Amino acid sequence: MSEAVISLAALPPGERGRVQSGEDGHPAVPRLLALGLLPGTEITVVRVAPLGDPVEVEFLGMRLSLRKADAAAVRVEPFTAR
């Protein structure tokens, strides 16, 4: 029923997912929670820089660029193509 949960950094550009959790103790997680990146939020990876850092994401009608290490601290469940 549920797909594997992966890090946001592993989600390919153009793909969407649903936030499941943030890594406990990671310094960026409280800031991301304050911005509205809460469990259940739908998120799309817009693009990734040529060297993989930063990762641009879109959620709640806004775009945000995250360092790859910060994106790796967010766990998402990818949406399946239907």
ROKERO-165391 format. One record per residue: residue number from 1; residue in one letter; x, y, z of N, C-alpha, C in turn. Coordinates in nm, 4 decimals, padded with zeros to 6 digits. Each point is the difference from the previous one (the first is absolute). Layout:
BEGIN
NODE   migu   rovex       n_px       n_py       n_pz      ca_px      ca_py      ca_pz       c_px       c_py       c_pz
NODE    NUM       A          X          Y          Z          X          Y          Z          X          Y          Z
...
//
This chain:
BEGIN
NODE   migu   rovex       n_px       n_py       n_pz      ca_px      ca_py      ca_pz       c_px       c_py       c_pz
NODE      1       M    00.0823   -00.1184    00.0000   -00.0823    00.1184    00.0000    00.0872    00.1255    00.0000
NODE      2       S    00.0987    00.0087    00.0846    00.0878    00.1156    00.0102    00.1332   -00.0287   -00.0671
NODE      3       E    00.0480    00.0977   -00.0760    00.1300   -00.0151   -00.0634    00.1102    00.0248    00.1025
NODE      4       A    00.1202   -00.0275   -00.0435    00.1150    00.0252    00.0864    00.0148    00.1501    00.0244
NODE      5       V    00.0399    00.0359    00.1176    00.0260    00.1389    00.0351    00.1462    00.0286   -00.0323
NODE      6       I    00.0233    00.1103   -00.0722    00.1353    00.0368   -00.0408    00.0295    00.1423    00.0467
NODE      7       S    00.1231    00.0428   -00.0148    00.0333    00.1379    00.0354   -00.0442    00.0918   -00.1130
NODE      8       L   -00.0293    00.1232    00.0333   -00.0389    00.0994   -00.0989    00.1118    00.0197   -00.1020
NODE      9       A    00.1239   -00.0120    00.0430    00.1141    00.0161   -00.0907    00.0038   -00.1088   -00.1068
NODE     10       A   -00.0611   -00.1154    00.0263   -00.0004   -00.1109   -00.0954   -00.1171    00.0063   -00.0973
NODE     11       L   -00.0942    00.0913    00.0213   -00.1157    00.0136   -00.0881    00.0449    00.0711   -00.1275
NODE     12       P   -00.0230   -00.0596   -00.1177    00.0469    00.0606   -00.1251   -00.0757    00.1286   -00.0347
NODE     13       P    00.0614    00.0886   -00.0777   -00.0676    00.1228   -00.0433   -00.1298   -00.0319   -00.0738
NODE     14       G   -00.1033    00.0777    00.0304   -00.1301   -00.0187   -00.0613   -00.0897   -00.0973    00.0742
NODE     15       E    00.0547   -00.0728    00.0960   -00.0787   -00.0978    00.0763   -00.0590    00.0645    00.1247
NODE     16       R   -00.1118   -00.0581    00.0456   -00.0684    00.0512    00.1187   -00.0009   -00.1048    00.1093
NODE     17       G   -00.0162    00.0478    00.1216   -00.0096   -00.0905    00.1132   -00.0753    00.0647    00.1134
NODE     18       R   -00.0208   -00.0768    00.1047   -00.0669    00.0493    00.1200    00.0985   -00.0117    00.1158
NODE     19       V    00.0200    00.1097    00.0708    00.0936    00.0024    00.1119   -00.0476   -00.0964    00.1078
NODE     20       Q    00.0909   -00.0821    00.0491   -00.0306   -00.0945    00.1071    00.0589    00.0459    00.1330
NODE     21       S    00.1265    00.0444   -00.0020    00.0653    00.0401    00.1246    00.1282    00.0756   -00.0313
NODE     22       G    00.0582    00.0538    00.1054    00.1309    00.0629   -00.0072    00.0953   -00.0740    00.0913
NODE     23       E    00.1267    00.0032   -00.0326    00.1012   -00.0702    00.0789    00.0149    00.0674    00.1364
NODE     24       D   -00.0170   -00.0773    00.1061    00.0145    00.0543    00.1348    00.1408    00.0546    00.0207
NODE     25       G    00.0077    00.1186    00.0562    00.1282    00.0590    00.0338    00.0675    00.0764   -00.1128
NODE     26       H   -00.0536   -00.0053   -00.1230    00.0620    00.0743   -00.1106   -00.0319    00.1480    00.0187
NODE     27       P    00.0996    00.0878   -00.0104   -00.0232    00.1417    00.0302   -00.0976    00.0707   -00.0933
NODE     28       A   -00.0207   -00.0478   -00.1214   -00.0901    00.0670   -00.0941   -00.1458   -00.0380    00.0204
NODE     29       V   -00.0279   -00.1097    00.0671   -00.1376   -00.0493    00.0117   -00.0926    00.0997    00.0698
NODE     30       P    00.0360    00.0618    00.1126   -00.0913    00.0974    00.0620   -00.0322    00.1180   -00.0925
NODE     31       R    00.0976    00.0449   -00.0770   -00.0224    00.1107   -00.0939   -00.0973   -00.0428   -00.1101
NODE     32       L    00.0179   -00.1211   -00.0516   -00.0890   -00.0509   -00.1048   -00.1425   -00.0200    00.0525
NODE     33       L   -00.0120   -00.0470    00.1229   -00.1326   -00.0137    00.0612   -00.0678    00.1364    00.0130
NODE     34       A    00.0764    00.1016    00.0388   -00.0546    00.1349    00.0137   -00.0459    00.0568   -00.1339
NODE     35       L    00.0629   -00.0435   -00.1087   -00.0390    00.0443   -00.1335   -00.1225   -00.0740   -00.0529
NODE     36       G   -00.0440   -00.1026    00.0723   -00.1193   -00.0730   -00.0408    00.0259   -00.1360   -00.0603
NODE     37       L    00.1228   -00.0457    00.0029    00.0337   -00.1318   -00.0540   -00.0290   -00.1048    00.1071
NODE     38       L   -00.1291   -00.0246    00.0207   -00.0476   -00.0898    00.1046   -00.0345   -00.1366   -00.0585
NODE     39       P   -00.0060   -00.1033    00.0830   -00.0447   -00.1307   -00.0493   -00.1357    00.0123   -00.0689
NODE     40       G   -00.0111   -00.0625   -00.1166   -00.1218    00.0057   -00.0793    00.0035    00.1036   -00.1111
NODE     41       T    00.0971    00.0909    00.0038    00.0109    00.1038   -00.1014    00.0477   -00.0602   -00.1321
NODE     42       E   -00.0670    00.0374   -00.1095    00.0444   -00.0434   -00.1324    00.1146    00.0885   -00.0444
NODE     43       I    00.1029   -00.0611   -00.0589    00.1191    00.0728   -00.0406    00.0455   -00.0502   -00.1365
NODE     44       T    00.0514    00.0902   -00.0821    00.0503   -00.0323   -00.1327    00.1449    00.0461   -00.0095
NODE     45       V    00.0866   -00.0849   -00.0538    00.1367    00.0420   -00.0305   -00.0059    00.0692   -00.1355
NODE     46       V    00.0298    00.1290   -00.0027   -00.0067    00.0784   -00.1232    00.1240   -00.0259   -00.0845
NODE     47       R    00.1158    00.0156    00.0614    00.1256   -00.0246   -00.0706    00.1130   -00.0165    00.0994
NODE     48       V    00.1073   -00.0571   -00.0509    00.1204   -00.0211    00.0798    00.1145    00.0656   -00.0763
NODE     49       A    00.0851    00.0729    00.0691    00.1142    00.0653   -00.0634    00.0902   -00.1052   -00.0653
NODE     50       P    00.0781    00.0400   -00.1001    00.0838   -00.0954   -00.0730    00.0907   -00.0862    00.0875
NODE     51       L    00.0503    00.0530    00.1075    00.0867   -00.0781    00.0879   -00.0771   -00.0622    00.1169
NODE     52       G   -00.1332    00.0097   -00.0046   -00.0834   -00.0647    00.1003   -00.0341    00.0839    00.1210
NODE     53       D    00.0489    00.1206    00.0064   -00.0226    00.0840    00.1167   -00.0133    00.1447   -00.0440
NODE     54       P   -00.1078    00.0702    00.0212   -00.1168   -00.0299    00.0821   -00.1100   -00.0733   -00.0776
NODE     55       V   -00.1054   -00.0340    00.0749   -00.1190   -00.0645   -00.0532   -00.1143    00.1004    00.0135
NODE     56       E   -00.0673    00.0306   -00.1109   -00.1131    00.0928    00.0053   -00.1289   -00.0813    00.0112
NODE     57       V   -00.0807    00.0332    00.1004   -00.1261   -00.0706    00.0235   -00.1148    00.0995    00.0020
NODE     58       E   -00.1206   -00.0528   -00.0225   -00.1199    00.0822    00.0059   -00.1013   -00.0674    00.0914
NODE     59       F   -00.0556    00.0764    00.0935   -00.1044   -00.0485    00.0899   -00.0777    00.1197    00.0514
NODE     60       L   -00.1279   -00.0211    00.0242   -00.0894    00.1053    00.0508    00.0068    00.1281   -00.0833
NODE     61       G    00.0188   -00.0145   -00.1318    00.0026    00.1143   -00.0894    00.1276    00.0809    00.0016
NODE     62       M    00.1033   -00.0483    00.0650    00.1267    00.0729    00.0016    00.1147   -00.0910   -00.0438
NODE     63       R    00.1060    00.0618   -00.0465    00.1201   -00.0734   -00.0385    00.1111    00.0319    00.0989
NODE     64       L    00.0811   -00.1027    00.0253    00.1067    00.0120    00.0980    00.1207   -00.0786   -00.0490
NODE     65       S    00.1173    00.0572    00.0121    00.1226   -00.0720   -00.0325    00.0619   -00.0501    00.1292
NODE     66       L    00.0294   -00.1303    00.0021    00.0572   -00.0639    00.1184    00.1362   -00.0578   -00.0319
NODE     67       R    00.0889    00.0068    00.0964    00.1249   -00.0735   -00.0156   -00.0341   -00.1488   -00.0065
NODE     68       K    00.0796   -00.0743   -00.0726   -00.0263   -00.1431   -00.0155   -00.0028   -00.0705    00.1358
NODE     69       A    00.0873    00.0397    00.0911    00.0040   -00.0608    00.1340   -00.1298    00.0263    00.0759
NODE     70       D   -00.0587    00.1186   -00.0179   -00.1266    00.0312    00.0662   -00.1146   -00.0775   -00.0637
NODE     71       A    00.0017   -00.0111   -00.1329   -00.1035   -00.0781   -00.0695    00.0081   -00.1474    00.0397
NODE     72       A    00.1195   -00.0487    00.0263    00.0171   -00.1402    00.0394   -00.0593   -00.0283    00.1378
NODE     73       A   -00.0213    00.1042    00.0802   -00.0558   -00.0171    00.1345   -00.1518   -00.0122   -00.0012
NODE     74       V   -00.0624    00.0228   -00.1170   -00.1460   -00.0069   -00.0124   -00.0354   -00.1324   -00.0671
NODE     75       R   -00.0888   -00.0767    00.0627   -00.0441   -00.1292   -00.0537   -00.1337    00.0188   -00.0708
NODE     76       V   -00.0093   -00.0514   -00.1249   -00.1225    00.0143   -00.0786   -00.0435   -00.1357   -00.0546
NODE     77       E   -00.1291   -00.0114   -00.0222   -00.0567   -00.1162   -00.0674   -00.0325    00.0440   -00.1417
NODE     78       P    00.0692   -00.0525   -00.1012   -00.0257    00.0422   -00.1389   -00.1410   -00.0364   -00.0428
NODE     79       F   -00.0590    00.0858   -00.0853   -00.1300   -00.0311   -00.0575    00.0191   -00.0999   -00.1124
NODE     80       T   -00.0933   -00.0906   -00.0150    00.0057   -00.0943   -00.1105   -00.0727    00.0579   -00.1188
NODE     81       A    00.0498   -00.0301   -00.1197   -00.0678    00.0439   -00.1228   -00.1251   -00.0849   -00.0182
NODE     82       R   -00.1119    00.0649   -00.0269   -00.1260   -00.0748   -00.0179   -00.0543    00.0218   -00.1368
//
